[in-house]
Amino acid sequence: MTTATHEETLGFQTEVKQLLHLMIHSLYSNREIFLRELISNAADACDKLRYAALDNDALYEGDSELRIEIEHDAEAGTVTVRDNGIGMSRDEVISNLGTIARSGTADFLKQLSGEQQKDARLIGQFGVGFYSGFIVADEVTVRTRKAGSDTAEGVEWRSKGEGEFTVADVEREAHGTEIVLHLKADAREFADDFRLQSLVRKYSDHIEVPVRMPRVETARDEEGKEIEGSETVTWETVNEATALWSRPKGEISDEEYQAFYKHVAHDFSDPLTWSHNKVEGKLEYTSLLYVPGRAPFDLYERDGARGVKLYVQRVFIMDDAEQFLPLYLRFIKGVLDTRDLSLNVSRELLQQDPKVEKIKSALTKRALDMLKKLTKDQEAYQTFWNTFGSVLKEGPAEDFANREKIAGLLRFSTTHTDSATQDQSLADYVERMPEGQQKIYYIVADGFNAAKSSPHLEIFRKKGIEVLLLHDRIDEWLMSHLHEYDGKGFVDVAKGELDLGEIEGEEEKQAQEETAKAKEELVKRVKEALGEQVQAVKVTHRLTDSPACVVLPEHEMGFQMRRIMEAAGQPLPEVKPILELNPEHALVARLEGAGDELFGDLAHVLLDQAIIAEGGHLDDPAAYVKRLNALLGA
């Protein structure tokens, strides 16, 4: 190797400095994962070279036997991990090793608590990759050259993980990447053959690329004594080096499945469940899908990296093949290996291949079946729902064919438990429905307490009818696409006429009609007093404790959805509510007997209070306060 040239010292991105500091000081209990992370990166580099060489096999430079090699020097206290994969150019080295090219870094840092054990778990959720080397090393040296480039275009990167790194040009014969870890004094245990081999077998046995380590063999004389100077070095493959998904399910242990997930997802924690499936016939493919236990920080960025790792006949094609799963299943990780696509497939070609849609349909059903199976373990499914539930709620709008399946996986808060925890299924709701109930009732609000305390629930609580309490931002949009479940339609209790069907007897209905007739004069006066502020005024039987409530027309967009649309800059036509009065309430009785001036103030206050109770906003809060003060002082 020639002397380094064009040497420059650069600073880490601020977030990287904080992450490095935290990692170096917090991850002692997980130190051994550094080797898994570096081997995973090396395997990805080999996969990428194999794919690039499909179009240009000159990139192999006469060395097409892809491999990862691990060496150590106990005296110098170093561990070296090298691969003959794709390698990096100078710009790629600065970009990849000087920054974390992943969204969510700032969000990650906001969640740090300063408590080492908790923060260590967060780091695992974030994924540390190359930076894990600094857990055991006080200095890291990287030498690399991009496959197909000139030998003079090698790059050396050095850093002590303390805020800056040095990059220089070097002469490098071999393509690929070599990482030298200068071990800390308390990490010298890793400069040991047996320790390194056991880590490879523990964490990276499933890697398809051979992971090799040197073995020194010494010739012996006739008496069995070692002959000095006869040492020869051979390279021994220490991992299984076969694609895990291509092995029969019966031969793969749970521990192997879990270790492979950590490689695919770059996650520290175990998956909640997985599904390994081989399909033969018109389509031939093998899939291994996982449901993670933790959410990535970019889960709600619909344009973020997602999808499965795609292989064609065990040749790596791309990392985030998003075409094979719908957007609402973007949390699913895994591998798809197929024989039905061409080896030189690109994203553009994938979008035009009709086989892709068939595989996508099959994988979607497989993923939904996997989640249905997970529902049998209530605790595990609740963990899944708390993490990914709001993403799954996007499903009914995006996937009409599987709408019923997705509906069965949804979980809600309801008046049955009156808990903010979303743990009740639609099947549970239907099972508890009283005789005569034909609809599934729900209410949408900005928060759980607003939903639970809504005046619209009063008649339902009185009659013991369960109502779904929807308080996620996405819920109203979800319900606009979820029209029925198990043959029963959904009804928003805050919209349109209230019809409890057979639950109400004929006598009740007749009494309501008589009350409405008796209060016709009051209704007319209130409508005149409120004028254009309301669409209509009615007498209601849906209230038991509140004097009034506002109701929207049946097919009108709800208050929650309107606010979301308006916040997004979408202008919407004004909608006037329907004011419904409780004829049994003392305030309504007072309203009926009030003089003209007091009548107008009281009618306006009842309307404003009903809008506030519904979670709406008043156009003129000061006028409301003035009227209320006048009434209190009367």
KEKOLTI-835488 format. One record per residue (C-alpha): residue number from 1; x, y, z. Coordinates in Angstrom, 2 decimals. Layout:
N
num, xx, yy, zz
NUM, X, Y, Z .
...
END
This chain:
634
num, xx, yy, zz
1, 0.00, 0.00, 0.00 .
2, 1.37, 3.41, -0.91 .
3, 1.37, 6.50, 1.26 .
4, -1.98, 8.13, 1.86 .
5, -2.71, 11.23, -0.23 .
6, -5.44, 13.90, -0.33 .
7, -5.98, 13.51, 3.41 .
8, -8.67, 15.63, 5.06 .
9, -10.25, 15.70, 8.52 .
10, -14.02, 16.17, 8.70 .
11, -16.58, 16.46, 11.53 .
12, -19.40, 14.03, 12.19 .
13, -22.99, 15.11, 11.79 .
14, -24.19, 16.36, 15.24 .
15, -26.62, 13.47, 15.67 .
16, -23.86, 10.95, 14.94 .
17, -21.64, 12.45, 17.64 .
18, -24.45, 12.08, 20.18 .
19, -25.29, 8.57, 19.02 .
20, -21.65, 7.45, 19.15 .
21, -21.20, 8.86, 22.65 .
22, -24.35, 7.15, 23.85 .
23, -23.50, 3.85, 22.19 .
24, -19.95, 3.75, 23.51 .
25, -21.14, 4.40, 27.05 .
26, -24.43, 2.49, 27.15 .
27, -24.16, -0.80, 25.27 .
28, -21.80, -2.84, 27.41 .
29, -24.36, -5.60, 27.89 .
30, -24.81, -5.92, 24.09 .
31, -21.19, -5.51, 23.03 .
32, -20.93, -8.72, 21.06 .
33, -23.48, -7.57, 18.47 .
34, -20.76, -5.47, 16.78 .
35, -19.65, -8.53, 14.80 .
36, -23.18, -9.35, 13.67 .
37, -23.67, -5.79, 12.40 .
38, -20.36, -5.68, 10.51 .
39, -20.95, -9.13, 8.96 .
40, -24.49, -8.08, 7.91 .
41, -23.10, -4.98, 6.19 .
42, -20.40, -7.06, 4.49 .
43, -22.99, -9.60, 3.28 .
44, -25.11, -6.75, 1.85 .
45, -22.02, -5.44, 0.01 .
46, -21.43, -8.91, -1.50 .
47, -25.11, -9.18, -2.50 .
48, -24.94, -5.77, -4.20 .
49, -21.84, -6.74, -6.18 .
50, -23.47, -9.98, -7.30 .
51, -26.46, -8.01, -8.58 .
52, -24.37, -5.31, -10.27 .
53, -22.25, -8.01, -11.95 .
54, -25.32, -9.46, -13.69 .
55, -24.92, -6.65, -16.21 .
56, -21.13, -6.33, -15.99 .
57, -19.17, -9.33, -14.72 .
58, -15.93, -7.36, -15.13 .
59, -16.79, -5.86, -11.73 .
60, -15.64, -9.14, -10.13 .
61, -12.09, -8.28, -11.36 .
62, -11.34, -11.99, -11.72 .
63, -12.46, -12.77, -8.15 .
64, -16.07, -13.96, -8.31 .
65, -15.96, -16.10, -5.17 .
66, -17.69, -13.70, -2.77 .
67, -16.69, -14.08, 0.87 .
68, -16.27, -12.40, 4.24 .
69, -13.02, -12.90, 6.16 .
70, -12.35, -12.31, 9.86 .
71, -8.86, -12.15, 11.33 .
72, -7.46, -11.10, 14.69 .
73, -4.10, -10.14, 16.14 .
74, -4.01, -10.80, 19.88 .
75, -0.70, -8.97, 20.39 .
76, -1.79, -5.82, 18.52 .
77, -5.35, -6.10, 19.93 .
78, -7.09, -5.86, 16.57 .
79, -9.98, -7.60, 14.82 .
80, -10.29, -7.26, 11.03 .
81, -13.47, -7.87, 9.03 .
82, -13.12, -7.75, 5.24 .
83, -15.25, -8.55, 2.23 .
84, -14.77, -8.58, -1.54 .
85, -18.14, -6.96, -2.18 .
86, -19.12, -3.76, -3.98 .
87, -16.85, -1.41, -1.97 .
88, -17.21, 2.39, -1.70 .
89, -15.93, 5.47, -3.48 .
90, -14.53, 8.45, -1.53 .
91, -17.84, 10.32, -1.69 .
92, -19.75, 7.24, -0.52 .
93, -17.36, 6.77, 2.39 .
94, -17.92, 10.36, 3.56 .
95, -21.68, 10.09, 3.05 .
96, -22.18, 6.63, 4.58 .
97, -19.70, 6.76, 7.46 .
98, -19.96, 10.44, 8.34 .
99, -23.75, 10.70, 8.61 .
100, -26.67, 8.47, 9.43 .
101, -28.58, 8.43, 6.16 .
102, -31.88, 7.62, 7.76 .
103, -34.86, 9.73, 8.71 .
104, -35.95, 9.89, 12.30 .
105, -32.54, 10.70, 13.83 .
106, -33.87, 13.80, 15.57 .
107, -36.95, 11.91, 16.83 .
108, -34.64, 9.21, 18.15 .
109, -32.58, 11.71, 20.11 .
110, -35.70, 13.33, 21.61 .
111, -36.67, 9.99, 23.15 .
112, -33.39, 9.46, 24.99 .
113, -33.92, 9.36, 28.72 .
114, -30.35, 9.36, 30.03 .
115, -31.00, 5.96, 31.61 .
116, -28.47, 3.59, 30.08 .
117, -30.58, 0.44, 29.99 .
118, -33.59, 2.14, 28.36 .
119, -31.41, 4.03, 25.91 .
120, -29.60, 0.85, 24.91 .
121, -32.95, -0.63, 23.85 .
122, -33.72, 2.52, 21.88 .
123, -30.42, 2.25, 20.05 .
124, -31.35, -1.28, 19.11 .
125, -34.63, -0.01, 17.72 .
126, -32.84, 2.68, 15.75 .
127, -30.21, 0.32, 14.31 .
128, -26.50, 1.02, 14.70 .
129, -24.85, -0.79, 11.78 .
130, -21.27, 0.24, 11.16 .
131, -21.11, 2.47, 14.26 .
132, -21.41, -0.60, 16.51 .
133, -17.65, -1.08, 15.97 .
134, -17.04, 1.74, 18.43 .
135, -18.68, -0.28, 21.22 .
136, -15.51, -2.41, 21.42 .
137, -12.91, -0.27, 19.61 .
138, -11.32, 3.04, 20.57 .
139, -10.24, 3.51, 16.94 .
140, -11.65, 2.16, 13.67 .
141, -9.85, 2.10, 10.32 .
142, -11.73, 1.39, 7.08 .
143, -9.99, 0.68, 3.76 .
144, -12.15, 0.26, 0.69 .
145, -12.27, 0.46, -3.09 .
146, -15.32, 0.47, -5.34 .
147, -15.47, -2.59, -7.62 .
148, -14.53, -1.63, -11.16 .
149, -12.55, 1.48, -10.18 .
150, -8.80, 2.03, -10.57 .
151, -6.48, 0.63, -7.87 .
152, -5.36, 4.20, -7.12 .
153, -8.91, 5.09, -6.07 .
154, -8.81, 3.26, -2.75 .
155, -9.96, 5.18, 0.33 .
156, -8.87, 5.01, 3.96 .
157, -11.20, 6.29, 6.72 .
158, -10.05, 6.59, 10.34 .
159, -11.80, 7.77, 13.48 .
160, -11.67, 7.47, 17.26 .
161, -15.42, 8.17, 17.45 .
162, -14.87, 11.50, 19.18 .
163, -16.45, 13.96, 16.80 .
164, -14.26, 13.81, 13.69 .
165, -12.85, 11.42, 11.10 .
166, -10.02, 11.46, 8.56 .
167, -10.34, 10.42, 4.93 .
168, -7.41, 9.83, 2.57 .
169, -6.79, 8.32, -0.89 .
170, -4.70, 5.14, -0.90 .
171, -3.53, 2.53, -3.40 .
172, -5.60, -0.64, -2.93 .
173, -5.32, -3.79, -5.03 .
174, -8.44, -5.59, -3.80 .
175, -11.97, -4.26, -4.26 .
176, -14.38, -4.42, -1.34 .
177, -13.99, -3.19, 2.21 .
178, -11.71, -3.97, 5.16 .
179, -12.54, -2.75, 8.67 .
180, -9.84, -2.86, 11.36 .
181, -11.02, -2.48, 14.94 .
182, -8.36, -1.36, 17.44 .
183, -9.87, -2.95, 20.52 .
184, -10.28, -1.17, 23.84 .
185, -8.31, -2.61, 26.76 .
186, -11.46, -4.16, 28.25 .
187, -12.53, -5.68, 24.89 .
188, -9.37, -7.71, 24.16 .
189, -11.42, -10.87, 24.76 .
190, -12.66, -10.53, 21.16 .
191, -9.14, -11.01, 19.74 .
192, -9.58, -14.75, 20.12 .
193, -10.34, -17.50, 17.60 .
194, -12.86, -19.37, 19.70 .
195, -14.71, -16.19, 20.80 .
196, -15.03, -14.90, 17.23 .
197, -16.13, -18.29, 15.85 .
198, -18.81, -18.65, 18.54 .
199, -20.17, -15.15, 17.72 .
200, -20.34, -15.97, 14.00 .
201, -22.26, -19.18, 14.73 .
202, -24.52, -17.44, 17.25 .
203, -25.51, -14.40, 15.17 .
204, -24.51, -14.95, 11.53 .
205, -24.82, -18.66, 10.81 .
206, -27.66, -17.96, 8.37 .
207, -25.68, -15.51, 6.19 .
208, -25.53, -16.92, 2.67 .
209, -22.06, -15.52, 2.00 .
210, -19.29, -17.75, 3.46 .
211, -17.72, -16.24, 6.59 .
212, -14.15, -17.54, 6.74 .
213, -11.47, -17.48, 9.42 .
214, -7.80, -18.53, 9.11 .
215, -6.68, -21.82, 10.61 .
216, -3.00, -22.46, 11.11 .
217, -1.94, -26.07, 10.46 .
218, 1.53, -27.35, 11.42 .
219, 3.14, -30.48, 9.96 .
220, 4.27, -33.15, 12.42 .
221, 7.14, -35.62, 12.28 .
222, 6.89, -39.39, 12.73 .
223, 6.87, -38.98, 16.49 .
224, 3.95, -36.56, 16.33 .
225, 6.00, -33.47, 17.18 .
226, 5.32, -30.18, 15.39 .
227, 7.90, -29.31, 12.73 .
228, 9.08, -25.73, 13.27 .
229, 8.57, -23.46, 10.25 .
230, 6.03, -25.79, 8.60 .
231, 2.99, -23.66, 9.49 .
232, 0.47, -23.21, 6.67 .
233, -2.66, -21.04, 6.80 .
234, -5.94, -22.34, 5.41 .
235, -9.27, -20.51, 5.39 .
236, -12.14, -22.32, 7.08 .
237, -15.83, -21.44, 6.56 .
238, -17.36, -21.09, 10.03 .
239, -21.01, -20.38, 9.17 .
240, -23.69, -22.54, 7.56 .
241, -23.48, -20.33, 4.41 .
242, -26.84, -21.44, 2.99 .
243, -29.85, -19.18, 2.56 .
244, -31.98, -19.81, 5.66 .
245, -35.25, -19.42, 3.76 .
246, -34.26, -22.18, 1.32 .
247, -33.93, -24.78, 4.09 .
248, -36.90, -26.96, 5.17 .
249, -38.94, -25.40, 8.00 .
250, -38.49, -28.48, 10.18 .
251, -34.72, -28.02, 10.20 .
252, -34.79, -24.38, 11.38 .
253, -34.99, -23.55, 15.08 .
254, -36.82, -20.55, 16.55 .
255, -33.45, -19.12, 17.54 .
256, -32.28, -19.26, 13.92 .
257, -35.45, -17.53, 12.70 .
258, -34.98, -14.82, 15.32 .
259, -31.31, -14.32, 14.46 .
260, -32.18, -14.02, 10.76 .
261, -34.83, -11.40, 11.56 .
262, -32.21, -9.31, 13.36 .
263, -30.03, -9.50, 10.25 .
264, -32.87, -8.55, 7.88 .
265, -34.35, -5.78, 10.05 .
266, -31.15, -4.59, 11.76 .
267, -33.09, -4.82, 15.02 .
268, -31.94, -5.89, 18.47 .
269, -35.27, -7.27, 19.66 .
270, -37.02, -10.50, 18.67 .
271, -39.95, -10.45, 16.20 .
272, -43.48, -11.06, 17.49 .
273, -44.13, -13.79, 14.92 .
274, -43.10, -15.01, 11.46 .
275, -44.39, -17.04, 8.53 .
276, -42.16, -19.19, 6.30 .
277, -43.84, -20.42, 3.14 .
278, -42.79, -22.18, -0.07 .
279, -45.14, -21.99, -3.08 .
280, -44.92, -24.26, -6.13 .
281, -47.15, -24.36, -9.19 .
282, -47.99, -21.52, -11.58 .
283, -45.89, -19.23, -9.41 .
284, -42.77, -20.44, -7.64 .
285, -41.42, -18.49, -4.72 .
286, -40.38, -18.73, -1.08 .
287, -41.31, -16.06, 1.42 .
288, -40.23, -15.48, 5.00 .
289, -42.22, -12.65, 6.59 .
290, -41.80, -11.18, 10.07 .
291, -43.92, -8.94, 12.33 .
292, -41.50, -6.77, 14.33 .
293, -41.99, -6.07, 18.02 .
294, -40.91, -2.44, 17.64 .
295, -41.77, 0.32, 15.21 .
296, -39.09, 2.08, 13.15 .
297, -38.93, 5.84, 13.56 .
298, -40.05, 6.44, 9.98 .
299, -43.20, 4.26, 10.28 .
300, -45.55, 7.18, 9.58 .
301, -43.52, 8.47, 6.63 .
302, -45.39, 6.76, 3.84 .
303, -42.51, 7.53, 1.44 .
304, -39.87, 6.01, 3.74 .
305, -37.89, 2.84, 3.03 .
306, -40.08, -0.27, 3.28 .
307, -40.66, -3.64, 1.70 .
308, -39.01, -7.04, 1.68 .
309, -35.55, -8.06, 0.51 .
310, -36.01, -9.44, -3.00 .
311, -33.94, -12.35, -4.32 .
312, -34.29, -14.09, -7.67 .
313, -33.02, -17.67, -7.49 .
314, -31.07, -16.67, -4.35 .
315, -29.38, -13.75, -6.12 .
316, -29.98, -10.50, -4.26 .
317, -31.90, -7.93, -6.34 .
318, -32.96, -5.11, -4.02 .
319, -33.33, -4.17, -0.35 .
320, -36.74, -2.49, -0.19 .
321, -38.94, -4.17, -2.77 .
322, -42.09, -2.24, -1.87 .
323, -44.13, -3.64, -4.79 .
324, -44.89, -6.92, -3.01 .
325, -46.85, -5.62, -0.02 .
326, -49.46, -2.84, 0.25 .
327, -48.61, 0.38, 2.05 .
328, -50.67, -0.44, 5.15 .
329, -48.42, -3.49, 5.75 .
330, -45.21, -1.45, 5.49 .
331, -44.08, -2.64, 8.92 .
332, -43.66, -6.25, 7.66 .
333, -40.02, -7.29, 7.22 .
334, -38.63, -10.33, 5.46 .
335, -37.37, -12.00, 2.31 .
336, -38.95, -13.00, -0.99 .
337, -37.05, -15.38, -3.25 .
338, -38.70, -16.14, -6.61 .
339, -37.90, -17.97, -9.83 .
340, -40.56, -16.11, -11.81 .
341, -38.77, -12.82, -12.39 .
342, -35.77, -12.07, -14.57 .
343, -32.41, -11.69, -12.83 .
344, -31.79, -8.20, -14.19 .
345, -35.14, -6.94, -12.88 .
346, -35.32, -3.25, -11.97 .
347, -37.95, -1.23, -10.10 .
348, -39.38, -0.07, -13.44 .
349, -39.61, -3.61, -14.81 .
350, -41.17, -4.80, -11.54 .
351, -44.00, -2.32, -11.89 .
352, -44.84, -3.71, -15.35 .
353, -44.68, -7.42, -14.50 .
354, -48.16, -9.00, -14.01 .
355, -46.60, -11.75, -11.84 .
356, -45.72, -9.11, -9.25 .
357, -49.41, -8.36, -8.62 .
358, -50.14, -12.08, -8.13 .
359, -47.29, -12.47, -5.66 .
360, -48.36, -9.27, -3.88 .
361, -51.90, -10.60, -3.49 .
362, -50.61, -13.90, -2.09 .
363, -48.13, -12.25, 0.30 .
364, -50.81, -9.84, 1.54 .
365, -53.10, -12.77, 2.41 .
366, -50.16, -14.54, 4.04 .
367, -49.36, -11.47, 6.17 .
368, -53.00, -11.01, 7.23 .
369, -53.29, -14.71, 8.11 .
370, -50.11, -14.38, 10.18 .
371, -51.70, -11.49, 12.10 .
372, -54.95, -13.43, 12.57 .
373, -52.95, -16.29, 14.06 .
374, -51.20, -13.80, 16.35 .
375, -54.61, -12.68, 17.75 .
376, -54.79, -16.01, 19.60 .
377, -52.00, -14.71, 21.84 .
378, -53.83, -11.74, 23.37 .
379, -50.77, -10.17, 25.00 .
380, -48.59, -10.43, 21.87 .
381, -51.37, -9.08, 19.65 .
382, -51.96, -6.14, 22.00 .
383, -48.24, -5.33, 21.74 .
384, -48.60, -5.44, 17.96 .
385, -51.75, -3.29, 17.98 .
386, -50.28, -0.64, 20.30 .
387, -47.31, -0.38, 17.92 .
388, -48.81, -0.75, 14.44 .
389, -52.60, -0.46, 14.88 .
390, -52.97, 3.02, 13.41 .
391, -51.06, 1.89, 10.28 .
392, -53.28, -1.18, 9.85 .
393, -56.29, 1.18, 9.99 .
394, -55.19, 2.49, 6.58 .
395, -56.05, -0.96, 5.17 .
396, -59.79, -0.80, 4.44 .
397, -59.31, 2.28, 2.23 .
398, -56.39, 0.75, 0.32 .
399, -57.35, -2.90, 0.01 .
400, -61.01, -3.49, -0.86 .
401, -60.50, -7.22, -1.50 .
402, -59.29, -7.86, 2.07 .
403, -61.54, -5.35, 3.84 .
404, -63.40, -7.99, 5.90 .
405, -60.13, -9.66, 6.97 .
406, -58.63, -6.35, 8.05 .
407, -61.83, -5.42, 9.92 .
408, -61.45, -8.61, 11.96 .
409, -57.96, -7.51, 13.02 .
410, -58.97, -4.01, 14.16 .
411, -59.16, -3.16, 17.86 .
412, -61.16, -0.34, 19.50 .
413, -61.94, 1.38, 22.76 .
414, -65.63, 0.91, 23.62 .
415, -68.14, 1.81, 26.30 .
416, -67.99, -1.85, 27.39 .
417, -64.64, -1.22, 29.10 .
418, -64.57, 2.61, 29.12 .
419, -60.79, 2.30, 28.79 .
420, -58.51, 4.24, 26.44 .
421, -56.77, 0.93, 25.58 .
422, -57.89, -0.27, 22.16 .
423, -58.39, -3.96, 22.89 .
424, -61.95, -4.83, 21.76 .
425, -62.53, -6.51, 18.40 .
426, -65.61, -6.14, 16.21 .
427, -66.28, -9.84, 16.77 .
428, -66.37, -9.16, 20.55 .
429, -68.79, -6.28, 19.95 .
430, -71.15, -8.34, 17.76 .
431, -71.15, -11.18, 20.29 .
432, -72.28, -8.79, 23.04 .
433, -75.05, -7.13, 20.97 .
434, -78.47, -7.36, 22.65 .
435, -81.38, -8.99, 20.86 .
436, -82.90, -6.63, 18.31 .
437, -79.73, -4.59, 17.68 .
438, -78.94, -4.56, 13.95 .
439, -76.21, -1.88, 13.73 .
440, -72.72, -1.27, 15.10 .
441, -72.67, 2.17, 16.74 .
442, -69.61, 4.41, 17.02 .
443, -68.62, 7.96, 17.87 .
444, -65.58, 9.92, 16.64 .
445, -63.83, 12.52, 18.81 .
446, -60.46, 14.26, 19.13 .
447, -59.55, 12.38, 22.30 .
448, -60.70, 9.43, 24.42 .
449, -62.22, 11.58, 27.19 .
450, -64.14, 13.67, 24.65 .
451, -65.55, 10.48, 23.10 .
452, -66.37, 8.84, 26.44 .
453, -68.16, 11.94, 27.78 .
454, -70.09, 12.86, 24.63 .
455, -73.78, 13.69, 25.21 .
456, -74.60, 11.46, 22.23 .
457, -73.84, 8.39, 24.36 .
458, -76.46, 9.13, 27.02 .
459, -79.34, 7.11, 25.51 .
460, -76.94, 4.25, 24.64 .
461, -75.62, 4.03, 28.19 .
462, -79.18, 4.12, 29.53 .
463, -80.23, 1.21, 27.29 .
464, -76.97, -0.74, 27.73 .
465, -75.99, -0.52, 24.06 .
466, -72.22, -0.63, 23.41 .
467, -70.62, 2.13, 21.34 .
468, -67.14, 2.17, 19.75 .
469, -65.12, 5.15, 21.03 .
470, -62.93, 6.31, 18.13 .
471, -60.25, 8.83, 19.07 .
472, -57.32, 8.33, 16.64 .
473, -56.77, 10.97, 13.96 .
474, -57.31, 8.37, 11.25 .
475, -60.58, 6.95, 12.66 .
476, -63.14, 9.04, 10.77 .
477, -61.31, 8.35, 7.50 .
478, -61.26, 4.63, 8.41 .
479, -65.02, 4.55, 9.05 .
480, -65.73, 6.28, 5.73 .
481, -64.33, 3.13, 4.04 .
482, -65.56, 0.50, 6.51 .
483, -69.27, 0.13, 5.78 .
484, -70.18, -3.15, 7.44 .
485, -68.87, -6.10, 9.42 .
486, -70.51, -9.51, 9.64 .
487, -73.48, -8.12, 7.70 .
488, -74.06, -5.30, 10.19 .
489, -73.74, -1.68, 9.08 .
490, -71.89, 1.03, 11.01 .
491, -73.75, 4.07, 12.35 .
492, -72.17, 7.31, 13.61 .
493, -74.29, 8.27, 16.64 .
494, -73.50, 11.98, 16.08 .
495, -74.93, 12.09, 12.55 .
496, -78.43, 11.94, 11.11 .
497, -81.61, 10.70, 12.75 .
498, -81.19, 8.31, 15.67 .
499, -82.87, 4.99, 14.92 .
500, -82.40, 2.24, 17.50 .
501, -84.59, -0.12, 15.46 .
502, -86.23, -2.97, 17.35 .
503, -84.53, -1.97, 20.61 .
504, -87.15, 0.76, 21.02 .
505, -90.72, -0.41, 21.49 .
506, -93.75, 1.03, 19.67 .
507, -94.91, 2.78, 22.85 .
508, -91.59, 4.64, 23.15 .
509, -91.70, 5.73, 19.52 .
510, -95.28, 6.96, 19.89 .
511, -94.41, 8.94, 23.05 .
512, -91.50, 10.58, 21.20 .
513, -93.80, 11.65, 18.35 .
514, -96.28, 13.17, 20.83 .
515, -93.48, 15.09, 22.62 .
516, -92.21, 16.43, 19.28 .
517, -95.72, 17.70, 18.45 .
518, -96.10, 19.31, 21.87 .
519, -92.80, 21.19, 21.49 .
520, -93.36, 22.44, 17.91 .
521, -93.81, 26.05, 19.08 .
522, -90.59, 25.96, 21.14 .
523, -88.63, 24.48, 18.22 .
524, -89.92, 27.20, 15.91 .
525, -88.91, 29.99, 18.37 .
526, -85.39, 28.56, 18.82 .
527, -84.89, 28.32, 15.05 .
528, -85.96, 31.95, 14.63 .
529, -83.62, 33.06, 17.45 .
530, -80.60, 31.19, 16.01 .
531, -81.36, 32.02, 12.38 .
532, -78.67, 30.93, 9.89 .
533, -76.42, 29.46, 12.60 .
534, -78.25, 26.14, 12.46 .
535, -79.69, 24.02, 9.68 .
536, -82.64, 22.90, 11.82 .
537, -83.85, 22.54, 15.41 .
538, -85.48, 19.35, 16.69 .
539, -86.63, 17.67, 19.86 .
540, -84.47, 14.64, 20.63 .
541, -84.77, 11.47, 22.67 .
542, -81.02, 10.69, 22.49 .
543, -80.23, 12.82, 25.59 .
544, -80.89, 11.98, 29.25 .
545, -78.59, 14.36, 31.19 .
546, -77.63, 17.13, 28.72 .
547, -79.96, 19.94, 27.62 .
548, -78.90, 19.93, 23.96 .
549, -76.54, 18.47, 21.37 .
550, -75.52, 19.23, 17.81 .
551, -75.89, 16.64, 15.07 .
552, -74.50, 16.65, 11.54 .
553, -76.39, 15.43, 8.46 .
554, -75.86, 11.71, 7.89 .
555, -73.40, 11.94, 4.99 .
556, -71.60, 15.11, 6.11 .
557, -67.89, 15.12, 6.99 .
558, -67.38, 15.06, 10.79 .
559, -65.75, 17.78, 12.91 .
560, -62.53, 15.79, 13.37 .
561, -62.03, 15.18, 9.64 .
562, -62.88, 18.80, 8.83 .
563, -60.17, 20.06, 11.17 .
564, -57.59, 17.68, 9.65 .
565, -58.50, 18.82, 6.11 .
566, -58.45, 22.50, 7.08 .
567, -55.07, 22.08, 8.83 .
568, -53.77, 20.62, 5.55 .
569, -54.90, 23.78, 3.72 .
570, -57.98, 22.19, 2.12 .
571, -60.85, 24.74, 2.00 .
572, -64.23, 23.22, 2.85 .
573, -67.76, 24.62, 2.48 .
574, -69.39, 25.67, 5.73 .
575, -71.69, 23.09, 7.30 .
576, -74.48, 24.13, 9.64 .
577, -75.31, 21.73, 12.47 .
578, -78.75, 20.51, 13.56 .
579, -79.53, 21.51, 17.17 .
580, -81.41, 18.86, 19.13 .
581, -83.09, 19.77, 22.45 .
582, -83.81, 17.49, 25.41 .
583, -87.48, 18.27, 26.34 .
584, -87.04, 16.72, 29.81 .
585, -84.16, 19.02, 30.87 .
586, -84.67, 21.92, 33.31 .
587, -82.75, 24.39, 31.11 .
588, -85.03, 23.63, 28.16 .
589, -88.06, 24.12, 30.42 .
590, -86.57, 27.48, 31.51 .
591, -85.98, 28.37, 27.85 .
592, -89.62, 27.62, 27.05 .
593, -90.86, 30.04, 29.70 .
594, -88.32, 32.85, 29.05 .
595, -89.07, 36.31, 27.67 .
596, -87.78, 37.33, 24.22 .
597, -84.41, 38.86, 25.28 .
598, -83.52, 36.09, 27.75 .
599, -84.81, 33.48, 25.28 .
600, -82.32, 34.59, 22.59 .
601, -79.34, 34.56, 24.97 .
602, -80.27, 31.17, 26.43 .
603, -80.81, 29.61, 22.97 .
604, -77.38, 30.83, 21.83 .
605, -75.71, 29.54, 25.02 .
606, -77.30, 26.08, 24.56 .
607, -76.04, 25.96, 20.96 .
608, -72.51, 27.07, 21.92 .
609, -72.32, 24.57, 24.79 .
610, -73.48, 21.76, 22.48 .
611, -70.76, 22.67, 19.94 .
612, -68.08, 22.73, 22.70 .
613, -69.25, 19.34, 24.04 .
614, -68.92, 17.95, 20.52 .
615, -65.30, 19.13, 20.33 .
616, -66.10, 21.97, 17.93 .
617, -64.76, 25.53, 18.01 .
618, -66.86, 28.66, 18.52 .
619, -66.66, 31.43, 15.93 .
620, -67.12, 34.07, 18.65 .
621, -66.06, 32.79, 22.10 .
622, -66.25, 36.29, 23.62 .
623, -69.96, 36.57, 22.74 .
624, -70.58, 33.19, 24.40 .
625, -68.83, 34.32, 27.60 .
626, -70.76, 37.61, 27.63 .
627, -74.13, 35.82, 27.28 .
628, -73.20, 33.26, 29.92 .
629, -72.15, 35.97, 32.39 .
630, -75.41, 37.83, 31.76 .
631, -77.41, 34.67, 32.48 .
632, -75.42, 33.90, 35.64 .
633, -76.00, 37.43, 36.89 .
634, -79.74, 37.39, 36.15 .
END
